[in-house]
Amino acid sequence: MFIPDEIYYEENIRNYELGKILLEKYENIPKKIIENHNNIEEMRKKQNYEFANLKKKLIIGIRKTHKYVPNYKVSNFLVPYTSSGCTAMCMYCYLVCNYNKCSYLRLFVNREQMLDKIIKTANNYDDNCVFEIGSNSDLVLENTITNNLVWTIENFQKSKKGKLTFPTKFDMVDPILNLNHQGKIIVRMSLNPEEIINKVEFGTSRLKGRISAVNKLVEANYRVGVLIAPIIFVDNWKKIYEDLMIEMNEKLTSKAKKEIFFEFIFMTYSYIHKMINSEAFPNALDLYNKELMTVRGKGKYTYKPQLREEGENFFKILMQKYFPNNKIIYFLDYIFENK
């Protein structure tokens, strides 16, 4: 469980039930009152090499922005929800591109307001309208602190229409397994080869635990997807990604293999990542490869089209070999958006 070494909070969180709960839960943690969770000057002034220490901070505030962004990939809308940022330190994380080194975990206590808007919006759309509530954070991780995911699933029962979806890199799914989710929740587990997890996705759950979590979620009758994401073209990429498919094929239950769908996402990198990683993790794997990458927008890099096409064709072959009957939702590059 994440235990912050310091908490920054907006004083008005005391007016919300969750705010009171969190302040009591962390009563022995040093605290500072801030005016705005989105603009903490002393945090912005920290150096890149302090990135890992910044991740030990917890920010608690009230979410003021509630704009929905049309999506139409696995959802209809990207929805600002109960957290942003994360305690993990994945070296490619798009939140770093949005928030720079201030991609630490921020919790928002006005959950009733946010879920009420989702329910009202859902009830004005058709039954299949899907809301992505995890595009800014990892709700399985957050749930270990706030219990918000359990709270959300239980209270979304009030909605006559709509579905919720979120991705995760964490295996702590036991608290949601026995909930009456009514088939309205879509969980998408992000998987990568163990080598990538160990070298790039610092602070996340191991591959074995993630695969086990998929089995548990399917058994609990959630709709479950698998994100092979982000695909990173390291030297031995074909071998380690085929090994991943083999391990999934061997360890997923028959029911899981029958029901899961797939998404494939290729890594996008940025100048911001490069600068932070080089100072915060000087001995880590260098994800920037000028021979394989091309510029896409200001300070952003994607894999060259020929390599990208080779990768897509390779994964289609793997799918035919190991998961021939499972649906592929899409192949795409990580897109950095201001959410």
C-alpha positions in Angstrom: 0.0 0.0 0.0 1.2 3.5 -0.9 2.2 5.6 2.2 3.0 9.2 1.2 5.9 10.9 2.9 4.0 14.3 2.6 0.5 15.5 1.8 -0.5 18.7 0.1 -4.2 19.5 0.3 -6.8 22.2 -0.4 -8.5 23.2 2.8 -12.0 22.9 1.3 -11.6 19.1 1.1 -12.8 19.1 4.7 -16.3 19.8 3.4 -16.5 16.4 1.6 -16.9 13.0 3.1 -13.9 11.5 1.3 -11.8 14.5 2.3 -12.5 13.9 5.9 -11.8 10.2 5.5 -8.4 10.8 3.9 -7.3 13.4 6.4 -8.2 11.0 9.2 -6.5 8.0 7.4 -3.3 10.0 7.1 -3.4 12.0 10.3 0.2 11.2 11.1 1.6 12.2 7.7 3.1 15.7 7.5 0.8 18.1 5.6 0.7 21.4 3.9 -2.3 23.5 2.9 -2.3 24.7 -0.8 -4.6 27.0 -2.7 -4.7 25.0 -5.9 -3.8 21.3 -6.5 -3.0 22.2 -10.1 -0.3 24.8 -9.3 2.1 24.0 -6.5 5.0 26.2 -7.1 7.6 24.4 -4.9 6.8 21.2 -6.8 7.2 22.8 -10.2 10.6 24.1 -9.2 12.0 20.7 -8.3 14.7 19.3 -10.6 14.2 16.4 -12.9 16.5 14.1 -10.8 13.9 14.5 -8.0 11.2 12.8 -10.0 11.1 9.6 -7.9 10.8 11.7 -4.7 8.0 13.7 -6.1 6.1 10.4 -6.7 6.1 10.0 -2.9 3.9 13.0 -2.4 0.1 12.9 -2.3 -2.0 15.8 -3.5 -5.7 16.0 -2.4 -8.0 18.6 -3.9 -11.4 19.3 -5.6 -11.6 18.7 -9.3 -12.9 21.8 -11.0 -12.7 20.7 -14.7 -15.4 18.3 -15.8 -15.2 18.5 -19.6 -15.9 15.3 -21.5 -13.7 14.6 -24.6 -15.2 12.4 -27.4 -13.2 9.3 -27.9 -14.7 6.5 -30.0 -12.0 3.9 -29.5 -13.2 1.8 -26.6 -15.4 4.5 -25.2 -17.6 7.4 -26.3 -16.1 9.9 -23.8 -12.9 10.4 -21.9 -14.1 11.6 -18.5 -12.2 13.5 -15.8 -12.6 11.4 -12.7 -11.4 10.9 -9.1 -7.7 11.0 -9.7 -4.9 12.0 -12.0 -1.2 11.0 -12.0 0.1 7.8 -10.4 2.6 6.5 -7.9 4.2 4.3 -10.5 7.0 5.5 -12.7 6.6 4.1 -16.2 9.2 5.7 -18.3 6.9 6.3 -21.3 3.8 7.6 -19.4 1.8 10.1 -21.4 0.9 11.8 -18.1 4.5 13.0 -17.9 4.0 14.6 -21.3 0.9 16.4 -19.9 2.1 17.2 -16.4 5.9 17.0 -16.8 7.6 15.9 -13.6 4.4 16.8 -11.6 2.7 13.6 -12.6 2.4 12.6 -9.0 -0.9 11.2 -7.6 -3.7 13.7 -7.2 -6.9 12.7 -5.5 -10.2 14.5 -5.9 -12.8 14.3 -3.2 -15.9 15.5 -5.0 -16.7 12.1 -6.4 -20.5 12.4 -6.0 -20.5 15.4 -8.3 -18.5 13.6 -10.9 -20.4 10.4 -10.9 -23.8 12.2 -10.9 -22.8 13.9 -14.1 -21.8 10.6 -15.7 -25.1 9.1 -14.7 -27.2 12.0 -16.0 -25.2 12.0 -19.3 -25.6 8.2 -19.7 -29.3 8.3 -19.2 -29.6 10.8 -22.1 -27.7 8.4 -24.5 -28.3 4.9 -25.7 -27.6 1.9 -23.5 -24.2 1.3 -25.0 -22.6 4.7 -24.3 -19.2 4.0 -22.6 -17.4 6.4 -20.3 -13.6 6.1 -19.9 -13.0 7.0 -16.3 -9.3 5.9 -16.1 -7.5 7.9 -18.7 -5.8 10.2 -16.2 -4.8 7.6 -13.6 -5.0 4.0 -12.5 -8.2 3.3 -10.6 -7.2 -0.1 -9.3 -4.2 1.5 -7.7 -6.2 4.5 -6.4 -8.8 2.1 -4.9 -6.2 0.9 -2.4 -6.1 4.4 -1.0 -9.7 5.7 -1.4 -11.9 2.7 -2.1 -13.3 4.9 -4.9 -13.5 2.1 -7.5 -15.7 0.0 -5.2 -17.7 3.1 -4.4 -18.1 3.9 -8.1 -19.2 0.4 -9.2 -21.7 0.2 -6.3 -23.2 3.6 -7.0 -23.2 3.3 -10.8 -26.1 0.8 -10.3 -28.3 3.9 -10.0 -27.7 4.5 -13.8 -30.3 3.1 -16.1 -27.9 3.2 -19.0 -24.3 3.3 -19.9 -21.0 1.5 -19.1 -17.8 2.5 -17.5 -14.3 1.4 -18.6 -10.7 1.8 -17.3 -7.3 0.4 -17.9 -4.9 -0.8 -15.2 -1.4 -2.2 -14.7 -2.2 -3.4 -11.2 -3.4 -6.8 -9.9 -5.2 -5.7 -6.7 -8.7 -6.5 -8.1 -10.0 -8.6 -5.2 -12.1 -5.8 -3.7 -14.3 -5.5 -6.8 -14.8 -9.2 -7.6 -17.9 -9.7 -5.5 -19.7 -6.5 -6.5 -23.0 -6.4 -8.4 -21.5 -4.7 -11.5 -24.5 -5.6 -13.7 -22.3 -6.1 -16.7 -21.7 -2.4 -16.9 -18.0 -2.3 -16.2 -15.2 -3.0 -18.7 -11.8 -3.6 -17.2 -8.7 -3.5 -19.5 -5.5 -5.0 -18.2 -2.3 -3.7 -19.7 0.3 -6.4 -20.3 3.9 -6.3 -21.4 6.7 -8.8 -21.4 8.3 -9.3 -17.9 11.6 -7.8 -19.3 9.7 -4.6 -20.2 7.9 -4.4 -16.9 11.1 -4.9 -14.9 13.1 -2.3 -16.9 10.5 0.3 -17.8 7.3 0.1 -15.7 8.7 0.8 -12.3 6.3 0.4 -9.4 3.6 -1.7 -11.2 2.4 -5.2 -10.7 4.3 -8.2 -12.1 3.1 -10.0 -15.2 2.1 -13.1 -13.3 -0.2 -11.1 -11.1 -1.8 -9.2 -14.0 -2.6 -12.4 -15.8 -4.1 -13.8 -12.6 -6.2 -10.7 -12.3 -7.6 -11.1 -15.8 -8.7 -14.7 -14.8 -10.3 -13.4 -11.6 -12.2 -10.6 -13.4 -13.5 -12.9 -16.1 -14.6 -15.4 -13.5 -16.5 -12.5 -11.8 -18.2 -11.9 -15.2 -16.7 -8.5 -15.9 -16.1 -7.8 -19.6 -12.3 -7.8 -19.8 -9.8 -6.6 -22.4 -6.1 -6.9 -22.7 -3.9 -4.1 -23.8 -0.6 -5.1 -25.3 0.8 -1.7 -24.5 3.0 0.1 -25.1 4.8 -2.1 -27.6 8.5 -1.1 -27.4 10.9 -2.2 -30.1 13.9 -3.3 -27.9 16.5 -5.5 -29.6 14.8 -8.8 -28.9 11.2 -7.5 -29.3 9.9 -10.3 -31.4 11.1 -13.0 -29.0 9.8 -11.4 -25.8 6.4 -10.5 -27.3 5.9 -14.0 -28.6 6.9 -15.3 -25.2 4.3 -13.1 -23.7 1.6 -14.5 -26.0 2.7 -18.0 -25.1 2.5 -17.3 -21.4 -0.9 -15.8 -21.8 -2.1 -18.8 -23.8 -0.8 -21.1 -21.1 -2.0 -19.3 -18.0 -5.3 -17.7 -19.0 -8.3 -19.8 -18.2 -10.4 -21.3 -21.0 -13.2 -18.8 -20.2 -10.8 -15.9 -20.3 -9.3 -17.0 -23.6 -12.8 -17.2 -25.0 -14.0 -13.8 -23.8 -11.2 -11.3 -23.8 -10.6 -8.7 -26.5 -7.3 -7.0 -27.5 -5.9 -3.6 -28.0 -2.4 -3.0 -29.4 -0.6 0.3 -28.8 2.8 1.3 -30.0 5.0 3.5 -27.8 5.2 7.2 -28.4 8.1 9.0 -26.7 8.9 12.7 -26.1 11.7 15.1 -25.4 10.2 15.6 -21.9 10.5 11.9 -21.2 14.0 11.8 -22.5 15.2 14.7 -20.2 13.4 13.4 -17.0 14.5 9.8 -17.5 18.1 10.7 -18.2 18.4 12.5 -14.9 16.0 10.5 -12.7 17.0 7.1 -14.0 20.5 7.5 -15.4 21.2 3.8 -15.5 17.9 2.7 -16.9 17.1 1.6 -20.5 17.2 4.4 -23.0 13.9 4.3 -24.8 14.8 6.9 -27.4 16.3 5.4 -30.6 16.9 7.8 -33.4 17.4 5.0 -35.9 14.0 3.6 -35.2 12.0 6.8 -34.4 10.7 9.8 -36.3 9.4 13.2 -35.2 5.7 13.5 -34.7 4.7 16.9 -33.5 6.8 19.2 -31.4 9.2 17.2 -29.2 7.4 13.9 -29.8 8.7 10.7 -31.4 6.9 7.6 -32.9 8.4 4.6 -34.6 9.0 4.9 -38.3 6.1 3.8 -40.5 8.0 0.8 -41.9 8.8 -0.5 -38.5 5.3 0.3 -37.2 3.8 -1.7 -40.1 6.2 -4.6 -39.5 5.1 -4.6 -35.9 1.4 -4.6 -36.7 1.8 -7.5 -39.2 3.9 -9.5 -36.6 1.2 -9.1 -33.9 -1.5 -10.1 -36.3 0.4 -13.3 -37.0 0.8 -13.9 -33.3 -2.9 -13.4 -32.8 -3.7 -15.9 -35.5 -1.4 -18.4 -33.9 -2.4 -18.0 -30.2 -5.7 -16.2 -30.1 -7.3 -16.6 -33.5 -10.9 -16.2 -32.3 -10.4 -13.0 -30.2 -11.4 -9.6 -31.4 -8.8 -6.9 -32.0 -10.2 -3.5 -31.2 -7.4 -1.5 -32.8 -3.7 -0.9 -33.5 -2.5 2.6 -32.7 0.2 4.8 -31.3 0.0 6.3 -27.8 -1.5 9.7 -28.3 -0.6 12.5 -25.9 -3.8 14.5 -25.2 -4.5 17.2 -22.7 -7.2 15.6 -20.7 
